[in-house]
Amino acid sequence: MIGGEVIQAVTFANSVLSKVADVITRDKSMKGAVKRGLNDIKLDMKMVISEIKLNEENNQGATHESKVVILKELANDIEDFIDLTWVPGASGILFSAFGPDHRPQIVQTIDHFKDSIQKVRTWQPDAGSSKGEDSAATWSCPSATPPNPYSRDLDHEATFRSICKHRCELQGLLSASEGQELKVISIVGCRGVGKTSLATAVYDDCRAEYDCVAWVVASECRDLEDLLTKLLKEAQRTAKPTSTAAQGSISDTEQTSLRNFLSDKRYFVVIDDVDRLEVWQAIKREFPKEGHGSRIIVTTSMHSVAAECSWGSHVYTMQCLDKDESEKVFWESVGKENQTPALERASEGIITKCGGLPLALISVANYLRRRGRTESQVAGGLTTEHCKSAACTLGDKILKGQDSEFLKINRALLQCYNNLPDYAHQSCLLYASVFPRGRPINSKVLLRRWMSEEFAAHGTVSDEEGVRSCLQAFIERCIVEPVEIKNARVARCRVHSIMLEFIIHKAVSKKFVALVDKDELLSNNGTITNVRVRGLSVQDSTKEGIDDAVCTARGIDLSVIRSLTIFGSPLLDLRACELLRVLDLEGCKGVNNDTVLEDICKQRLLKYLSLRGTDVDHLHQKIKHLVHLETLDIRETSVEVVAIEVIRLPLLAHLFGRFELPHGITEEISKQSKLQTLAGVVVTEADKSFENIILHARKLRKVKIYQATSYSSNSCNRQMNPGSISPLPLNERFTGSTALQILSIDSSDLSQELISFLKAPCAITSIKLRGQLDILPATPTLTELSDLNRLLLISTGLSIEDLSALQNLPCLEYLKLAEEDGDGFRGSSFVVKSGGFPSLRRLCFEAPRLPQVQIEQGSMKSLTILDLLCPDPVIREPRLGRHLCSFIQLETRLGVEGVSYLENLKEVILHHSMSESKVQAWKEEAIGHNNKPSVKRQPQPTIHAARHEMQARIDKRKNPDGGKGEKDDKLKKKK
């Protein structure tokens, strides 16, 4: 049993005990058998937990997985019983849970729990039972250190080499002349992507050019000394006879150091599979910097390791194969004799699941090739049934690793999973299985759901900072890939396809979740007994398929489901659910029904409710019963005014949408509010409710504001003249322990109003303004705004010279300047003078055309990333009289001068539509920069048709004139 899972189970059980103790203390009316029974539960559970902890601490053998699973199941049941029977803050038992005559049933339930606890204490495994679900995957490995999954004996390496475009690019990096200094190139990418195969190909091609070469697999070395010894022996063995190394080199291993041996040689070293930062930090001093043009290649699946080893363009990110390359690898590996019509029909699904990962493609192709040989004498070759089975069970086969063809990829993915920092991170990764395959995951939704789920609350990822670091840990390890970066943050991401298959089957095998995908049920019906699945995800299914999978006796009990996610499918009968904590109905239809809304409002344990993109146009008054609700998402719906019952919810912390606040929000209601995020409030003229919330909701930290322009009948046809809005009370929340932290305004009038009273002291750390501005604060004011570290200005209409005054902000770390209309920014040049933007780490320009940017020496010393997201850069001819530096010539041509002065620049990111020739020109010329910054396109933005259609309908209804009035106002201001 993995120690982290034991710790998590014990932590969870302890949290349930705290609930029991809290109920005993709070309920003054409790007496007799009920009180004695709860006390017995508390004491007996403490004994079970103590025994398990003692067993782990004394190393008396791993706790059997089944015992820990049963403990967690029992703790879940006790928690459900407590939550259904006692309401937080109530002084007595909630009678509705068991009816009028409730105490006999409560006592009976408590007695059942007491018996169950004793069974856990006395539980013993059956003879021969497994001690862990992962044991089957490693049974064939007798050595203490499993063989490296990327050993260089890949039988299909030649297939991969023949189509690998990376090979020429990497050879170009190696051969590029950059003086005599040592060059270190890092190859980074997810496990199984072919990093070692690529390094092998280049190593074999180039080794003859060097005095000596060496290859070592870092993950197979016992310690640092072992790694250095292997490198030295290999270098001595391969040293050319003309080299001074050849004189008794191997026998002198102990008398010389690696550094001394390499000091007078041109060497080529590959250090494969470096998975810890401290490995490179410890050995880099062994390689002389004056390396006679020497080269080192480091392969890793950790971005931090790659960044530590190499700078900028010397970090080579290994991408998965595209569709054509994947098909070529698959068909060449599977063999012509197995290219049956049945496999051709099934191949698309198989190749899609492999996600362009060479190791996965080769593994499944080898498996099918073997099956084809086996079945050739029985069924004449691969049949439709064989091919469909391979496609459906690919994730399960990888998870178990029992077929020899899947053993390497099994070890690779298990290593990713088992090497995560703790069990909480593993649970968060498994949670990605509830989202549909093939669709990017909204990162903020993922983070909020992690916080709402019980497994996260008992680990190290219980707050917003914790879940952000958890997501970053997955990105760092190349498990999760960002697919859309917006405003310097990951907006959408995805789990690599084959890793997703792996974690889906792992999550199902652990009864972490059950999936209904395209009417097919994927659930664990027996490998873990006496445990009921608590999470259900329904994806792209029909009502008939759902009924067959869920509503029949097939191992899913809706009455104990805690988390329900439905994507692109009909709704389930929510009346069967009693214990829901998380309900995500994003994009579902049929929600705008009072019966459905009432059923939702009966889920009184709900903590997270997403109605985003549904057809709902109002919230039922009975929502007041959701006393545990913390997050409510009504974005992209037709809800225009939220009910006052929503604002009065006692635990509501995060409210998302685009709505007006109801009348009647008083100072007292606002003071009682727990709101932390109010994102999407439409402010009307003389809006007293908004004023009270802003002034008196003391936990409020994040606010997003729209200005009303016109209203439908739902808004009582209220009209508001732009410019006539009363002064916002925001300035009263600028300072103190309850100050706002993040402010977003989508309105010209309100943005201008904010600018007019923006001054120090101000504790706001992030401001986003969209709308026309007349002027920015004066320079003395800007220099005093020391807490502001993020600023986004969109469609302000200010000249580029006006915007350059922002360089006086002393602590600004991220700046985005965007113009969405016309030709882009007005004016001639954005000049950053020496000392300007002293703290800026990322600068982004986004407009139809890039303005002329001039960077003076001594400015932006902290800048690491430059975003030039302009599809139509102004390309000029090189100026005469410039220094003979091709990089500076290119800067001038692309409208950016002085990039060479950016001492810490690591990345230049161009618009996704930028032509390959321009991107390549940047890459070639970036070599002239001291840091060799990497140059790449931004990820292609993802737009979902259904969401786009829904938002268009909402915008049309809320703004029937198509925004003409607002555009006319902007035009007048420009004139």
N, C-alpha and C positions, 0 to 999 in steps of 0.2 A: 504494500500500500504506500503510495506517495505521501511523504510527510506533510506536504502543503495541504493536501486534501483532508488529512486528519485534523490539522490546525483549523482549517475552515469549518469543518463539521463541529468541532468543539466550540469555536467562537460563536457559531450560529446557535448551538444548543444553549450556551451561556446567555445569549441575548433573549432566548425564549424564557429562560429561568428568570431573567430580570422582569419580563412581562408578568410572569406568575407572581413574583414578589410584589410588583406594583399593584396588581389587582387586590392581593391580600391586604396591603396597606391602605389602599384607597377606599375599598368597599366596607364602610363601617357597619353596614347591616348584615355582613356575612358572619355566620356562626354555625356551630354544629358540624355535621358531616361534610358540608361543602368546604369549610375552612380547613378542617383536618385533612381532607383529601388533597387539597391543593398544597398544603404543607408537606404531605407525604411525597407528592410528585416532585416538589422542589428538592427535598432531601435525597430521594432515590436517583434523580437525574444528576445531582451533584456527585453521587458515588460513581455512577457510570462514567461521567466525564473524568473524574479523578483517576479511575482505573485505566482508562485509555491513555491519558496523559502520562501516567506513571510507566505504563508499558512502553511508550515511545521514548521517554527520557532515559529509562534504564537499559535501552537497547535490548529488550527481551523479545526481539522478533517483531517484524512488521505487523501492525494491526491488520487483521483480515479485512479486505475491502467490503465484504458483505456486511460485517458488523458495523462499520462506519456508515454504510448506506442505510442500514436499518435505523441507526441512531438519527440520521438526518430526516428520514421519513417520519419517525416518531416525533421529532421536534417540530416538523411541519404540521403534523396533525394537532399537536398541543397548541401551537400558535394559532391555527385556524379556529380551534375551539375557544381560545381566549378572545380572539378578535370578534367572533360571532356572538359571544355571550356577554362581554363587557365592552362598553363604549368608553373611549378615553375621556376622562373628565367627569364621567357620570359617577354618582354616589352609590349606586346599587346595581343589581343585575338587570340586564335588558330583557324584559319579559317576552318581547317578540321573537326571541331566538328559539325558545322551546314551548311557547304557549303559556296559558295561565298557570297550569300546574307544572312548574318547571323544575323544581328542586330534585324530585326523584330521578329525572332524566340526567340532570347534571351530575348527581352522585354516581349514577350508573356509568356515565362516560368517564368520570374520574377513576372509578375502580378499574375500568378497562385499560386506562393508561397505566395505572400502577402495575397491572399484570404484564403489560407489554414491556415496561421498563425492566422488570425482573427477567423476562425472556431475553432481552438484549444483554443483560449482565451474565446470564448463564449460557449464551449462545456459543456453539462450537462448530467449526467448519466440518463438512462431510469429508470422509477420507478421500484423499486424492483431488480435492477441489483446488482450483487455481487461487493463487494469492494476488492476482492482479490481472486486469483485462489485457494489459500490454505484453504479458509474458509469452503469448503465442507468437508474437511478432519477432521475438528474439531467441526462440528456443534453439535455433540451429547455430548459434554463435557461441562456441565454447570458451573463447578467450575473454579475458577481463575487459579488454578494449576492443569494441566491435570494429570490424574493418571499415575503412573510410568509404562512404557510399560513392565517392567520385574517383575511385582508383582508375589508373590510366589504361585499363584493359577493356575499354568499351569496344564491343565487336562491331558496332555500327558507327564508330567515330569517323570513318571515311565518308559515310553518307552525310553526316552533319557538316563536315569540313567542306564538302563540295558545294554547299549552298550557303555557307555562312558568310554573309557580307561583312561581319565584324572582323574577319581575319585580316583583310587588307587595311582596314582602318587602324587596327592595333599595330600592325607592322609599320604603318605610316607614323604612328606616334613613337615607336621605338627608334625608327631610323632618322627622324627629324633631327637636324643638327642644332644643338643648343649649347655649344661649347663642350668642355671636357668634364663638366660636373656630372655627378651621378644623377640619373633620372629614375624615379620610382613611379610606376604606373599601377594603379589599383583597378582590378576588375571586380565590380560589385553587381550583385543580382540575387534573385531568389534561388533557393536550393533546387538543383535539377535543371537549371536554365542552360548549362553548358559552359560555365566559367572555366572549369578544369580542362575540358576538351579544347576550348579556344586557346588557353595558355599552352597546352601540349602541342597544338599545331604550330603556334608561333615559336615555341621553344625548339621544336625539331627543325623548323625552317632556318632559324637564325643562329643556332648554337655554334656553327662553324666559324662565325665571325669574331669569336671572343677567345681570350687566352684560356679561360676556364669557365665551366658552367656548373650549376648545382640546382637540384630540385629537392624540396623537403615538404612533407605534409605536416603542418603545425599541429593539427588536432590529434595526430598519432604520436606526438612526442610526449614523453613522461613529464618533462619540465624544461625550463629554459636551457639548462646545461645540455640536455639531450638534443635539443634543437640545434644549438650552435655546434655541437660535436658532429652531428650528421651533416650539417652544411660544410664544415671544414673537410671532413673525409671525402665528401663528394667533389668538392672543389679541387682537392689534391689529386683525386683519382682521374679527373678529366683535364688536368692542366696539360698544355701542349709541351712537347719535349723541349722546345726552344725556350720555354719559360723557366725562370729561376726556381719555379715551384717544383720542378720534376725531380729535384735532387733529394731522394729518400723521403718524399713528402709524407707518405702514409705513416711511416715509422716515427715521424717527428710531430705527430698530431698533438701529443701532450706537451711538447716543448714550445709550441707556437700558438698564437691566438689567431682567430679568423681575421681580425682587423690587420694584423701584421702580414698575414699571408696574402691578403687582397691588395695591399697598399700600392704595389707596383704593377698591377694587372688590370686589364680590361675584362671585366667579368659579367656574366649574365646569370642571375639567380631568380628562381621562382619559389615563393613561399605560399603554399596552397592551403586554403581553408583556415584562415586566421579568424577566429571567432571572438577574440578578446582584445580589447584596446591595449592592455598592459603588455601583451606579447610584443607588439611592434615597438612600444615605448622602451622596452627593455633591450631590444636587439639592434635598434637603428644605429646606435653608436658604434657598432661593429663594422659598419660599412663606410669607408672613407668618402667624404664629399668630393674630394678631388679624384674622381673615379675613372679618369682616362676614357670618358665616354661610356662608362659601365651602365648596365640596366638591371632593374629589379622589377619583377611583376609580383604583385600580391593579389590573391583571390580571396574574397570575403563576401558574406551575406549581410554584413553590418555596415551601414552607411558611415557611422562614426569612425570605424576602423579605416575605411577608404579615405575619409577626409583627413585623418591623422597621418596616413602614409603619403598622400599625394595632394596636390593643389589643382583646383580648377579643371582644365581640360585633361589633366593627367588622371582624373577619376573617370574610368570608362564604365558607364552603366550598361549592363548586358540586358537587352530586351528579349522578350519571348519571340518566337518565330511568328511570322504572319500566316495567313490562311494558306497561301500557295506553298510556302516553305514547309508548313506543317503537313500538308497533304503529301508532299514529295518524300519527307522523312518517313511518314506512316506507310505509304505504299511500297517504297523500296525495302523497308524493314519487314513488312508482312510477307513479301514474296509474291511473284507473279502467279504462282500456282494457287494462291489463296484469294485471288481477286475475283471472288464469286459475285453474282448479282446481289445475293443476300447481304454480303459485306459492304458492297457499294451503297446499298440503301441505308445501312446502319452506320456507315463510316462518318457521316456528318455529325451525328450526335456524339460519337466517340471522340472525334477530333476536337469538337467544341469543348467537351469536358476537359480535355487535356490542356486547353488554353495556350497552346504554342510552347509547352514545356517539353524540350527534347527527351528528357529522361522518362516522362510519362508516355509520350508517343512511342518510344522504343520499347518500353515495358509492355504496354498493351499489345503492340504489334508482335512482339516475341511470343506472348501468351497465345494470341490468335494463330500464329504460325505453328506453334506446337499442337494446339487443338485441331488445326487443319490436317496435320500429319496423322493424328490419332483417329480422326473421324473419316479419313479418306477411304479406309477399308470398311467402315460401317455405314456411313451416310453419304459417302462420295465426296466429302469435304465439308466446309463450314455451311451450316444451314441458317435459315432465318432465326430459328430459336437460339442457336449459339450466339449469333451476332447481337440480337436484342438483349440476351442475358449479359453479355460483356458490357454493353452500353449502360444497362441499368445497375449492374453490381460493381462498376469500376471503383467507386469510392470505398465500398465494403472490402473489395479485394486488396486495395492499397492499405486500408486500415489494418487488416489481419496479417498481410504479408506472408501468407502460408504458401502461395504459389511462388516458385523460385524467381519467376520473372518480375515479381513485384517487391522482392525483398529489398533491393537497393532504394527504391523510392519510398518504401515503408520506413526504412531507417532514416532517410533524409527528412521526411515530414515529421516523424516522431521526435527527431532531434530538435526541430523548430518548436514543436509543442512543449516538450519536456524542459527545454532550456529557458522558457519564459520565467520572469522573476518570481512569480508565486501562483498559487492556485486561483486567486482572484483574476489575474491576467488570463489564465487558461479558461476560466468561466466566461469572461468577456469575449474571448475569441470564439468559443463555442456558440455564443449568443448571435454571432453573425449568421448562423444557419437559419434564423427565422426570416431573413430577407430573401427575396426571390433571386434565383440564379440569373446571371446575365444583365442585371440592372445595377447601376451605381447606387451606393448607399449614401443618403444624406448624413453627413458627419455629425451635424448638430442633433439630428434625431437620434442617431446611434448613441451619442454621449448622454443625452437626456434619459434615454431608456436604460442605459447602464446604471444611472443614478437611481432610477425608479425601481429597479429589480432588487429583490431581496439578496441575491448572491453578491451583488456589489456592495451592499450596505455593511457587510460583515468582513470585507477585505480591506485592501489598501486603496480602493478607488471609489470612495463614498462621496467625495465632493467634486466640484467642477474641475479644479486643478488636477485632482487625481485621475479623473477619467480622460482628461486631455493628455496627460503623461502616458496613460495606458495606450491610447491610440497612437501616440508618437512612438511608443515602444514597438508596436506592430509595424509601423512604417520603417522604423530604424532597422528592423530585422528582415525587411523585404517580404513580409507576410501580407501586408496590406499595401496597396498601391494607390496614391492620389490620382484621381482622374480629372479633377477640376479644382484649381486653386483660385480663390477669390479673396481679394483684399488681404493677401499675405497669409491666408489660412486655408486649410484643406476643406473645401466645400462639399466635395463628393469623393468617395473612395470605393475601392472594391477589393475583396479578397481574391488572390490569384486563383484561377479556376480550379486547378487540381487540389490546391489546399482547401478550397471551399468544399469540394467533394469529400475530402478527408474529414473535415470537421463536422460536416453534416452527418456522416455515418458515425463519427465518434460521439456526437451529441445524442444521436438516437440510441446508440448502444449503451450510453450511460443513463438513458431515460431523462436526459436533460430537456428534451423537446420531442414532440411528434410532428411530422409534416404530412400535409395533404397537398400534393403537387400534381396538377393536371389530373385530378381524380384518383391518383394513386396514393395509397397510404404507406408512409415510411415510418415504422415504429418498431420498438423492441417489445416482442410479445413473450419473452420468457427467459432471456439470459440473466436478467436480474429479477429475482422473485420478490414478492411482497412489497413492491415499490410501484407507485402510480405516477404516471407522467404528469408534470405540473405546467408544462408549456405547450401550446398548440399554435402552429402556423399553417394557414390555408392559403394556397397560391394558385391562381389561374385555374380554378376548378368550377364545375357545375353543381347545381343544387343536388342532382341525383348522385353525383360522385361524392359529395360531402356527406350526404345521408348514408350512403353505403359505407364510407370510411369511418365516420364518427358516430353516427346515431345507431349503428348496430353494435352488437357485443364483440368488439375487436380490440379491447384493451385500453380504450380511452374513456375516462370518466369525467364528463364535463363539470360535474359538481365540485371537483377538486382542482380544476384548472385555475392557475393564478395569472397566467399571461396568455392573451389571445391576440393573434395578429392575422388580419385578413387582407389579402392583396388581390384585386381583380376578380373577386368571387362573391357569390350571394352571401347574405348574412346568415349566421347560425341563430338558433333559438336561444337567445340570451337568458331566457327564464331558467334554463337548465344549469346556468352558471351561478354559483353562490359565493365564490371566493376570489373573483377577479381583482388583481391589483393593477394590471396593465391591460388596456384595451386600445388597440390601434386599428382603426377602420379606414385608413387613408385611401381615398379614391373609390370607396364603396358607394353603390347606389342603393336606394330604398331606405336610407337612414331618415329622410325627411318625412317621418311618419310618427304621430303621437304615441302609438303603441310601442314602436321601437325605442323612441326617446324615453318613454316611461320605463321600459325594461333596462335601459342604460342607467337611469337614475336610481334603480333598485340595487345597483352594484355598489353598495355603500362602503366597501373596502377599497374602491378604486383610488389609486394614487396618480395614474397617468392615463389621460384620455385624449386621443387624437382623432378628430373628425375632419382632418385636413383633406381638401379636395372632394369631400362628399357633397351630396345634393341638399344638405340641411340648410334651412333658411331662418331657423329660430332655435332657441334653447328652452327646453321645458322648465317651468317653474319648480318642478320637483328636483331639479338639479341641486337644490339646497340640501338634499339628503346625502350628497357625496361629501361627507365631512372629512374624509381622509385625502381628498383630491389635492394634489400639489401642482400638476401641470395640465393645462387645457390648451389644445391647439385647434383653432378654427380658421386657419388661413385657407385662402382659396375656396371659401364657402360663400353663401349668400347672407350670412348673418351680418346685419348692419348695426344693430344695437344689442349689446349684451344686457341680460337681465340683471337687476340689482342683486338677485340671489347669488349670482356668480361672484360678485365683488365681496359678498358677505361670507363666502366659504371660509371656514376658520383656518385651513392650512394651505390655501391656494398661494403658490409662490411664483408661478410662471404662466402668463396669459399671452397667447399669440393670436394674431389675426389682423383684420383691418375693420375697426368697428368704432362706433360712438359709445361713450359711457352713458348710462341711464341717468335720468334726473333723480335727485334724492340721495346722492352720496354725500352724507354729512361729514363733519369733522370727526364725530365719534366713530362712524363706520370706518373712516380712513385710518384712524389711530389703531383700530383693532385688526386691520388688514396685515397679512403676512407677505403681501406681494413684494417680490424682488425684481421681477421682469414684467414690464408692461409694453409689449412690442406690437404697435399697430393701432394706436388710439387716434381717432379722427377728432380734431379739436374744432369746436364750433364757437361762434361769437358768444361772449359772456358765459363761458362754460364753467359753472360753479363746481360741478362734480369733478372735472379735471383739476381745477385749482385745489380742491380739498385733498384729492389723492396725492398730488405733487407735494403739497405742503405738510401733510400729516401722516402719510404712509411711510413710516420712518425706516423700514427695511428696503424700500425701493432703491435699486441701484442702476437698472438699465431701463431706458425709456426710448421708444420710437414713436415719432409724432408725424401725422399727416394733417394738412389743413383742408377743411371742408370747402367744397365749391358749389355743389348742388346736391339735392337730396330727393329721394323717391318718397312715396306715400308712407313707407315705414318710418321715415324720419320727420314726419309731419310737415314735409315740404318747406323746411326751414331754409332760408337763404342767408348767405353771408357775403358781404362785400369785401373783396381782398383789400387788405390794408386797414380795415376797420376793427380788426381783432384787438381786444384789450391786452395790455402788457402781460406776458407770461410770467408766472411766479417762479420760473426756474432759477433765477439768480439767488433765491433764498435757500436753494439746495446746493450751492456751490462749495460750501465749506463745512467743516465740522465732522464729527464721527458718523453722521447720517448722510453725508454728501452723496449726490449721484456720481456714478463712475463712468457710465457709457451713455451717450446721448446721440440720437439720430433724428434728423428733421428733414422731411420731404415737403418743402414749401418755401417759396421765395420770400414771402412776407415774414414768416416765422424765423427763417435763417437770418435774414437781415436784422430782425429784432434781437436775436441772440448775439450777433456780432456787436450790436450797439451797446450791450451792457456786459460783454465778456471782458473781464479784467481780473487781475490777481487781488486777493488770493482766490484760487479756483482749484478744487480737488478733482475735477473731471479728468479722466485719463484718456478717453477716446471720444472724438466728435466726428460725426458724418453729416454733411450738409449737402442737400440737393436743391438747387434753385438759384435764381439770379441774386447776385450781391452787388452793392454799389461800391463797397470799400472794405478793406481788411482793418483790423485793429492797428493802431500806431505802433511803430517799432518799440518804443519803451514798454508798451503793454505786452507785446509778444515776448520780449526778453524775460518778463516776470512770470510767464505761464510755465512754471517749472514742473508741474505734474502731468502736463499733456504729452502723451507719448505716441498717440495714433491720431491722424487727421486725414479725412477723406473729403475732398471738395469736388462736387460733380455738377457740371453745367452751370457754373457760377457766372459766366460771361465776363469775368475779369480778364484783363490783359495778362500775358505771360510775364511782363515786367512787374505788374502788381503782385502776382503770385510768388515771384522770386523773393519778396520780403519775408516769406515764411522761414527763410534760412536763419532768422534770428531766434527761432524757438529753440531753447537750449537743450531740452531733453527729448525732443521728437525722435522717435525710432522708426516710424513708418509714415510715409506720405504718399497719398494717391491723388493725382490731379487728372481729372477726366472732363472731356467735352464731348457730348453725344451728338450735337447738331452741327450742320454746316461743314466748314473746312477745318474745324478744330479751334485751337487757341488763337486769340487775337494778339497782335504785337510781333516783335521780331525775335528777341532772345531771352532765354532763361539763364541768367548768369549767376553762378554760385561763386562767391568771392572767398578768398582765404579766410579760414575760420568759420565759414558758413556750415550750417547743419552739423554741429559737432558730434551729435549722438545718433544721427540718422543711419539706420542699418539697411533699409530698403526704400527705394524710390521708384514710383510707378507713374508713367505717363500713358494715358489711354485716350485716344482721339482718332478721328479719321486721318489726320496728318500729324507727324511728329514735329514739335517746334524745334527751333535751333537751340541747342543746349551748349553752354560754355562752362567748363569746370576749371577753375583756377587752382593752381598748386596750393596745397595746405587746406583744402576744403574737403568735407565729407570723409574724414579719416576713418570712420567706422563703417562706411558703406560696404556691404557684402553682395547685395543683389540689386541689379538695375533692370527694371521691367520697361520695355519699349513696346507697348501693345498698340501699335499703330499700323494698320494694314497697308498704308500708302506712304512710306517714308519719302521725304524729299531728297532725291539723290543728286548731288551737285558734282561738278568736276573738281578734281583736286586743285587746291590753290598753289600757285607758284611761290617759291621762296620759303617753303616750309622745310623743317629738318628732314633729312632723308630717313624717315621712319614710316614704313608702309602702314603701320597701325594708325598713326596720326592722320595720314592721308585718308584712310578709311573713315576715321572719326568725322572728318570734315565732310566727306561725301554723304554720310548718313545723318548729318545734322547734329552730331555729338562731338564736341571737341574737349580734349583734356581727360579722357578716360584713363590714360596712362598715369594720371596723378592719383587715381583711387587706389590707395596702398593695400586695402584689404578686399578688393573686389574678387568675388569667387564665381558669380554667375551673371550672364546677360541673357534675359529671356525676351524673345521676340514674339510677335503676333502669330497666332496659329496658322494664318493664311500666307505667311511669308514664304516666298519661293525657295526651293531647295538651293538654288544657286546663290541667293543672298545669304542664306544661313551658312552655307559652306564657306563663303567669302569671309564672314565673321569668324568662323572657326579657324580658318587658315591664318588670318591676321592677328587673332587673339594670342597666338603664340609669341608675338612680340611684346606682350605685356609681362611684367615681372611675375605675376601670379598665375599666368596661363589660365584665365577665367574660362569656364565652360560656357558654351553658347548653345541655346536650344530654343525650340518653340514652346509656347505655353500649351498645356493640354487642350484638346478640342473641347469646347463647352458642350455639355449634354443637355438636350432639350427633349422633354417627354411630351408627346403630342397631346395626350389626355389632359395633362396639367396645363399646357399652353392654351388649349381650347377652353378649359374651365376659367382660367384667369381672364381670357378675352371676354367671356360672357359677363364676368363680374365687373370688369372695367367699363364695359359698354353700359351696363345697368347703372353703375355709380356715376358715370360721366357720359350722359347720353349725347352730348355735343361732340364726342370724340376727342375731348381735350382742346377743342378749338379756342375756347375762351382763355384757357391758361396760356396757350401758345401766343395768342394775340397780346396778352399782357407782357409776356417775355419780349415780344418783338418791339412793343412800345418802349420798354425799359432799355433795350439795346439802342434804339434810335435816340 
